[in-house]
Amino acid sequence: MPVTRRKFIRIGAASAGGMVLGGGLVSDWYGLDAPRLTDPATDGDRIVPTFCEICFWKCGVLAHVKQGRVTKLTGHPDHPLSRGRLCPRGAGGTGLLYDPDRLKKPLVRTGRRGEETFREASWEEALDRIAGEMDRLRRDYGPQSMALFQHGYGSSWFTHLFRAYGSPNIAAPSYAQCRGPREVGFQLTFGDGVLSPERVDMERADCIVLIGSHLGENMHNTQVRDFARAVGRGATVIVVDPRFSVAAGKADHWLPIKPGTDIALLLSWMNVLIEEGLYDRSTVENFTTGFDQLRAHVAGKTPEWAYARTGIRPELIRATARKIGAAKPAAVIHPGRRVTWYGDDTQRTRAIAILTALTGSWGRAGGYLLPTAMKVPKYPYAPYPAPDAPAADRAKPSDFPMADATLASGLCAATIPGSSAYGAKGWMVYGTNLPLTLPEPERVEAALQEAEFIVAIDVLPAEICGWADVVLPEATYLERADDIDAPAYREPYAALRQEVVSPLHDSKPGWWIAKEIANRLDLASFFPWKDVDEYVDARLSAAGIDRREIREKGVVLGPRTPCTYEEGIAPEFGTESGKIELYSAALAAAGFDPIPEFRPPEEPPAGYFRLLIGRSPVHTFGRTTNNRLLSEVCDENEVWVAASAARELGIASGERVVLVNQDGVEEGPVKVKATERIRTDCVFLTHGFGHRAKALSFARGRGADDARLMTRVSVDPIMGGTGMNVNFVTLKRV
């Protein structure tokens, strides 16, 4: 009997799930098992509800504890982001908790920066040293001389500390190196951003378009399951990607686009929708401005025009555009997550937003939702002092006029003398491994050498710790409590992170560390609460949430509220015109294209391939590659190269090579994956491997570090994002 595409997908999913379940990594693998609460007598003495920190998604977790040890983690059945299941990374969280390489005591540097030579210190000594240096920098240069680089939910305590201290230099690499362009692109169009978790309603979509978005590899729990449900009920899936990704394997149409030409494809889709009358006329006529300019702009951007630029056949462009139009308004053109590619990234996400407007899917079921959050008042702190200077992330105030957050790459550059109005003299780095996160490694290392003082706060001895003067061991998310999580989502909720087991070794929770530093800086008035429980109780009481109930359940749900126009929400847009802006007057006034324009990308030099990067479904970049549990599935990365290109180079699949970029930087060795699933003009590498930190005994030396090959960037002139898909590599046999 023939096997249909849908049946094949179900068979393939069951096989993959069985393999991972057999490895003991996960339970309840995406619907293969029914969610259940197991008897605590067999799985532990008690079950503690909390939420995850292995990635930013923050799924609800039930932690099973027996004799003081976490035996397993399962998905919280009542938490809207987990719904009873966890992804492999979340289920493998105990691998972080019990990692033998964990930072165990405070460390003070004894050798030169970067040599990774330290001695153990007491908390008293380490905190006194940090506060003393921060006080010195504040006296000598002003509080703005201290910069905070942060990532993760626990960073809120340190953001609060820095605002109380008076520094405006607070940045997360996730903005300029990841998601920033999509937020700016959608804000310019709709007056609102994409949010996190993303507001897409894939579960009810009739057509899902993924442009370089690797769902299934980018394992965001709720979205992957929504995507799977949509595929299961027959939604059309269109995947635009130079590589045949996991998502492409579930697609009706795979468009193996030439890297860097996505805007051309998007403009040609607009051309078809407009010329064939497939756009949502009601939305365009009632809620947009600039349609006539858009029509004129795309008039010549036919599928034939796009074919010469993208390599996608005209009939395929036309067919996929018609499917998008037929599905309106239940069509999701996914905005992606890491969208810093070529330096035109705000304009590319603007094109996605404009296409979303033409389908009428903003604010509609099966499109983009209008989510709400539970109202949990902030803690009643005194006002922060006004900073004495603007953030130091730009050489002049007119740079990157649409950026709405501080740029981590800019703060890094500001540490090098002469690169900004004033220098960043000290760094506090919380939960982000900057040598593997920021591009242009030579500049990063130069900045690390120039800084007068660096403190790193982390769970593992990552590369950034080797550059620090003081290293503080933080408790993992399973050993600490944190602030209340109440994001905007389709189901309003509030969740608690709770201490599951006592901190191991001599680690401390972030709230305690921030409070102790504040006390030493005469900022105790900004931390008036005794401990995190007192702080959280104050916010819960102000919100009218039963403290006993939320601690027992881990999450409470708010009343369901309308989140689409069909449910009665009146269309409202935060743009200057009060409408969806297909033509952006703000961009025109700033000297940028008011409607996205395609400009060809740079071609690879002869014998080189464009380097593309992505993720593994069992890892969160470099944060989990030292996790022994997760590494049972994937313990190193491979470089994907087209089989025909590998044959020409005389390289076999499985052979190890060194990657050499256009500037002569070498990285590897790394194993080759020769495959038919990628274009011949590019190679692909999973990010987060190739660690060099001496104390990461498991991950060190496994695979290749793509960050070391990112010696060039193309900076987005609109918001400052660092486009990193502009590096080229060749393969050299070991």
N, C-alpha and C positions, 0 to 999 in steps of 0.2 A: 504494500500500500504506500503511495507517495506520502512524503512528510512535508507539510506546509511550513512556511516561514515561521508562523506563530508557534506551531507545535515544536519545531526545531529549537526555538528560543526557550520554550519551557523545558525541553529535554536538557539543553545545555546548561540552563540555570540550575536544574536539579543536580546535574553531575558536579558542577562547581561547588554547590552548597554541600553536597555529600563529602567531597574531598576536604573542605575546610572543617566541617563538623567532625570528621574522623580525626583531624589533627587536634581536636580539643580546644580550638581557639574561640569559637563562638557558639552561642545557642540562639535559637529562633532566627535562622538565617533567612531574612526577607520572605517570611511567610511559609517556609517549608515546615515549620513546627508551629503549633498553636501557642500563643503566649500563655504563660502560667506562672503563678507564684509557687515555688517549690517549698516543701515542708522545711522549716528552719532546723528541725531536728536532724535532717540529713545533709543540708547544705550549709549549716552554720548554727551558731547559738542565737544569732539575731540577724535582722536585715535592716540596713540603714539606707533610707532614700537620700540621694544627692544628685548632682549633675556633673557631666563629664567635662574634661579640659584637654583631652587628647587632641582635639581640634577646636575651632571656634564655634562649632554648631551648638554645643552645650546641651546635649541630649540628657533626658532623665535617666538615672541609673539606680538600680537596687543593688547595693553592695552586701554580699553574704559574708558574715564574719563568724569564724569558729575559733575559739580559744585565742582571741586577739589577733587572728590572721585573716585577711581577706581571701576567701576561697574562690570566689568567682563574682563576675559582674553581669547583670542581666538588664534588659531594657525595662524602664518604668512603664507599666501599662497605662497610667493616667496622664503621663507627660505628653503634651502635643507634639513634641519633636522626636520622641522615641516610640510612642504607641506600643510599648511592650517589646521592642527589639533594639538591638545595637548593631552598628557596623563592626567589622572585624577589629578596627583600631580601638573602638570603645570597649569591646569585650576583652581586648588584650591590655587594658589599663594596669592590671596587676604587674605586668612586665616592667612598667615604670616604677611602681611602688617598691618592688623588690629587686631593682636593678643593682647588681653588686658594685657598679661603678659610680653610684650616686655620690654627690658631695655630702660629706658627713660632718664636717666641722668648718667654722670660718677659717679662711686662709689669708695670709699676708704675703705679698710678693717679696722674694729675697734676691732674685737675679734681675736681669734686664727684661724689659717688656718683650713678650712673645716667647721667652725661653721656657715658660711654664715651670718655674721654680718657686716653691712656696714653703712656708712653715705654717703649722696649725696655730690658731690663736683662740682666745676666749671670745665670747660674744661681747663682753665688756670692752676689751681692747679693740675689736674690729669696729664696733659702733662708735666708740670714742674717736677712732681714726677717721671714720667717714664724716662724722659731724664736725670734727676739727678742720678737715679739708674743705667741706662745704662752707663753713663759717669763714675760713680764710679767703676763699674765692669770692664770697659775698662782700667782704670788706675791701678786697683789692680791686675787684672788677665789677661788682654788682651782682645781684642774684641771677641776672640773665646770662651770666657766664657759665652756668651749669645747665646741661642738657639731659633730658630724660628720653631714652629710647625704650619703648615698651610694646609688649604684645601679650595678649591673654587677659582673661577676666580678672585675675588677681592684681592687674596693674592699676586698678582704680584707686587703691590705697596710695600708690606712689604718684599718680597724677594729682591727687588731692594734696599730698605733701609738697609737690613742686609748685602748685598754685598758691599754697600758703607761704612758701618760701619766696615767691615773687618772680619765678622764671616763666617766660612765655614759650620756652624752648622744649616743648613736649611733642614727640612725634612717634608714630608707629610706621614701620616699613610697609605695612599692609596698605597704606594709602598710595604712596608714589611708586611702589614696586609691585602693586597688585591691583586693587579694585578702584582706585581714585578716578580714572577716566570715565568709567561707566556712571559713577555718581554725578559727575559734572555734566556729562552728556545728557543724561535724563533730566537733571535739574534745569538745564538750559531749554529743554523741550517741553517738559510737563510741570516744571516748578517743584518737582519732588524727585528724590533719589530712589534707588532700587532697594535699599535697606539690607539688613542682614539679621536673620535669614531672608533670602530674596522673596519678594512678594509675588512670584510667579505661581499660577494655579495650574500646574501641569496635569494634576489628577483629572481635571475636567476638560482639558484641552482636546480639540479634534485634530490639531496639527501642532507639532513641536519642531522648532528649528534650532539646532545647536551649531553655533559657529565657533569652532575651536574650543568648545566646552566639552570636557571629557567626562560626562556623567558615567558612573560605573567604575571609573578610575579616580575621579574626584569624588570621593565617597561621602557625600553629604546625605546622611541617613534618610531624612524625610523626603528629600527631592528624588533620590534614587528609587524609593518605593512609589512615589507619585508617578515617576516616569514609567516604572514597571507596570503599574495599573493601567496607565494610558495605553501602553503598548499592548497589554493583554486584552483591552476592549476594542482595539483596532484603530487607534489614533495614527494618523500619518506622521512619520518621523523623517525629517530631512537633516542630514549631518553634513556640514561643510568643514572639511579638515584635510590637510595634506596627508594625513595618516589614517589608516583604517583602524579607528579606535574601537574600544568595547561598545560605545554607543553606536558607531557605524555598523556594527554587527547586528544591531536591532533595527536598522533604518530601512525605510522603503527606498530612499535615494541617498547615495553617498556621492558628494561632490568633491573630488580630490583637487582642491583649488591650489593654484600657484601661490606660495606664501607671499603675503603682503598685498594681495589684490582684492581683499574682502570688500572694500568700499565700492569697487567697480561692480561686483556681483550685486551688492545691495542696491546700488543706483539702477541697475538693469531690472531688478525685481520691481522697483518702484515704477519704472517705465512701463512694464507689462500691466501692473495693477491699474495705473492711470489710463493708459491707452485703451485697455480692454474694459474699462469701467468696473473693475473688480474690487475697488476700494470701498470703504464704508462711507457712503455719501452723507448720512446723517451726522456722523462725527465730523467729517471734513467741513460740511456746510455750517454747522452750528457751533463748533468748538475749536476750530483752528484758525490760524492766521498765516498767510504766506503761501497758500496753495497755488496760486497762479505763478508765483516765482518758482515754486518747486516743479510744477508741470513744465515750465520752460526749461528749467535746469536739466531735467532728465529726458527731454524730448529726443535727443540724439543718443541716449545711453541704452541702446537696444541690446538684446541678447547677443546679436552678432558683434556689436561693438565690444561687449564684455568678454566674448569668447577669445578675442585676440589678446586680451590682457590676463584673463583668469585661467584659460585652458579648459573651461567648462563648455560643453557643446551648447549651441543656442537652443536646440530643442529641449535639452534638459533644464536650462534656465527658465524657459517659457513654461514647461510642464510643472516645475516646482512652484513657480510664481502663481500659477493657476490654482494649485492645491492650497497654497497659503490663502489666496483670495476666497476660495470656496469654503474654507473653514472659518472665516471671520464671523463673529469676533472671538471665537474660541480658538485663537491661534497665538501661541507663545513663541516669540523670537527671543530666545534666552539671552540675557545680557552677558553671561559669562562671569568668571570670578577674577582670575589673574588675566588682566586685559592690557597689560603694558607690553606691547609687541614692537611697534615700528615708529613710535613718535607721533603718529597721526591718530592716536587711540581715542582721544575725546571725539574727534570727528567720526571715527568708525562707530563708536557707541551712539553718537548723535544719529548716524544713519540707521542703526537698529531702532532707536527711539522713534524716528520719523516713520519707518516701516510699521512699527507698532501702532502709531497714530493712524496710518492709512487703513489698517485692518480693524480699527475701532476697538482694540482689545484692552486698552487702558481702562481699568475700573470695571472690567466685565468678567463674568464667569468663564473659566477656561483661558483667561488672559493674565492681566496684571491686577492683583487685588488692591484694595484700599484698607490695609489692616489697622487695627487699633490695639492699644496697650492698656493694661490695668493701671489705674492711677495710684502710684505709690510715691507719696511726697518725699522729697529729698530730706536728708538730715538737716536740721536748722542750724547750720554753721553761720558764724559771722562772715561778712563779705571778705573775699580775698583782696589782698593789696593789689593795686593797679601796677602792672609791670612798668619798669622805667624805660623799656625799649621794646620795639617790635621783635618778632621772632627773627633769628639770624639765618634762616634757611634760604634767603635770596640775596643776590649781590645788590640789587636795587628794588625798591618797592613796586616798580612797574613790571617786574618779572612775573610771569605766570599769573595773569590777572584774575583768572577764574578759580584758582586753587582755594579751597575752603578748609584746608587743614595744613598743618606744618609738614614740611617734606623732610623725611629722615635723611635722604641723600644730601639735601641741602645743609642740614645740621652737621653731617659728616664733613662736607667740604668746608664749612665755616670754621672748623677746628684747625684747618691749614692756614697759616698767616697770609693775609692779603686777599682772601677769597670772599669776604663779606664785610659789612659795615663794622662789625665787631666780632671778636673771636669767641668761639665756645671753648672754654678752658677745661671744663670737667664734664665727665659723662657718668650717668647712672644708667645701666643697661639691665632691664628686667625682662626675662623670658624670651629674648630674641637673640639669635646667634648671628651677629652682624657680619662676620667674615663669610658666611654662607648665604646671607640674605641680601646684602647690598652688592651691586655690580661695581665694576672698576676696582679690582682688588688692590692695585698699587696705591690708589688714592685712599682706600679704606685703611691700609696699613700705615700710610703716611700720617693720616689723621690720628690713628691710635698711638703713634709715636709722639705726636705733637701735644696731645692732651696732657695737662698737668696732673690730672687725677682721674682714675676710672674705678668704679665699683660695679661688679657684676653680681646679680642676684638670680640664681638658677637652681634647678634640681640636679642637673647633670654637668659634668666638667666639660662643657662645649668649648669650641675654639675661642670664643670671646673671653672666656675665663682666663685663658693663657695670657691675655693682654692686660688683665686688670691688676690694680694695686691691692684691692681687697675683694675677696670672693665670699659671698654669703650663701649658705645652703638653705634653700627654701623647702618647706614641707610640700609634698605633692598635693594635688586636689583631693585625694582620699584621706589626707591627714589634716585638713584645715577647713575652716568655715570661711565664707566670703560674703559679699554683698548679695542682695536680692536680685534675681534676674527676672525682669518683666519687660521683654521686648515687644515691639509692635508685631503682631502676628494675626493670622486669620482666626485663631482662637485665643482671646486674651487670657493670660495666665501669669502667675508669680511662682517662682521656684527658689528653693533654698539649696545652697551647697553647705553640707554639714560634715563635721569631722567624723569619719568612719572608724579610724583607728588613731591612736596617739602618734605624733610625729616620731619617726625612726631616727636613730643616730642623734645628732645634735642639731637637727634642722628646726626651723621656726616658721610659723605662718607669716605671710606677707603683711597682714594687718598689724601684727606685733612688731615686725621690723620697722615699718613706716612710723608707727607711734613712738618707738624708742628713739629713732633718729630725730623726730620732731621734738621730743622732750629735751634732747641735747642742743637743739637749735633755738630754744626759747619759743617754740611754736606749739606748746602743749595745749593752748586754748583752742586750737583747731582739731584736737583729738580729745574732746572732753569726756568721752565715754570710757568706761573701765575696760571693756573688752568687746569683741565682735558681737557677742550675744546681746549685750546692752544696746549696741548700735542698731542691730537688726530689729530688736524688739521695739525700739523707738519708731522706726519706719513702718513696721507692721501695724503698730497701734494707730499711727497717723492715717494709715490706709484702711483701717477697720478690718484687718485680717486677723483671724483667730490664731494666736501664736502657737497654741498647743496643737491645733489641727494641722498647720502647715509643717510643723516639725515632725509630726507623726507621719504625714503623707508625703512630704517633700515638695508638693506642688498643690496649688489651689487654682481652680479655673474661674475666670470671671464670666459674667453673662455674655452669651453670644451676641455680637452686634453686626449690623449690616456691613458688608465689605465689597459690594458691587453696586453699580448703578441700578441693576435689575431689582435690588432689594430696597431701593428708595433713596440712596445717597444722591444728593444733587451734585452734578459735575462742578468742580472747582479746581482752579489751577494757580499755582503760586508764581507764575511768570509775571513779568512787568505788564504784559498786555492782558493778563487774566485768561488767556487762551493757550491752547497747545501751539507752540511756535515752530512751525515747519521752516520758516525763515527766521533766523535769530538776529534781531537788531542789535542785541548786546554783543554778539561776536563781530558783527560788521563794524560797530563803533570802536571795538578794540583792535581792528585791523585784520581780523581773521575771516575765513570764508563763512558767510552766513548760512550756506547750505554745503554739506560735505562735498568735496571735490576729490577725484582720484588722481594721485600722483604715483608714478611707477616706483617700486622699491629698487634699491641697489641690487645688481646682479652679483652672484658669487664669483670670485676669481676662478680662473681655470683650475680644475682639479680640486675645488673646494665645494662644500655643501653648507647650506644654511643650517645653523644649529637651532633646533626647536626643543623646548623642555615641557615636562608635564609631571604627572603624579602617579604613584602606585596606589592601588585600592587599599592596601594594608598599611600604608605609611602616611604620616602627616609631614611631608617634606623631610628635613633633617632632624625633626624633633623625636622621631620614633625609630630611627635606623639603628639605635643601640639596644632596642627592645628585643630580647631573645625570643619571646613568644611570637611576636609579629614576624620576626626574621626567619621563623620556620617556613614561612610561605615565600618570603622575598628577602634575601640577605645581601644582595648587591644589584646595581643597575646594569643595563645592557645598552649599547648604542644600536639603535635600529638603523639599518641602511638597506636601500633597495638591493634585491638579490642580483640584478643585472649590474649595478654599480660595484657590488662586492666581487663579482666575477671578473670585471675589468681590472680591479685592483689586485686580483689574485688572493683574496682574503676569504676564508671559509667561515661559515656560521659557527660560533663557539670559540673561534680564535680570539686571542687578546691583542688589542691594538692600543697605541697611544694616540690621543687626539691632539692635533696641533692647530691653533687658531691663526687668523690672518696676521697677528702680531708676533707670532713665533712662540706663544705660550703653550707649553705641553701639559697634558693631564692624562692620567691613567696609571697603569693599564686598565682597560675595561673590555668586557666580553662583547663580541659582535653578534647581533641578531640580524642575519641576512633574511629578508622577507619581501614578499610581493605586496605588503600592506603599507607601503610608504612610497611617495614620489621619489624620483631619481635625483632631484635637485636639493634634497634636504636630508638631515639625519635627526634622530630623536633620542633624548636622554631623560630619564626620570631624575628629578631634582632631589637633593638631600643626601647623596652618598659621597664617598671619597673623603671622609673625615680625616683630619690630620692631628687632632688633639690627642696627646699622649695618654691621657687618663681614660679615654673611651676605648677600653680594651677590646670590645667586640666590634664596633663599627669602624675603627681606624683601619684605613687602607683598603676598604672594600668598595670597589667600583670607582667611578670618576666624579669629581666635583665640577659641575657645570659653572658654578659661580666664578671659578678661577679663569674660565674661558670667556667670561663676559667683560672683556677689557674695553669694549666700546658700547656706548648707549646712544640712542636717538631720543633726545628730551622733548616731551610734548610741550610746545610753546604756550598752550592754553592753561594747563594745570601743573606742569612740572613732572609728570610721570616719566620714568626711565624705561623707554622701549628697549628691550634686551634681545629681541629676535633679529638683531642686525649683525650678529657675529657669525663667522664662517670657519669651518674646520676641515681639515683633511685627515685621513687615517694613515698612521704609520705602523707597520708591523713591529711587534716587540722583538 
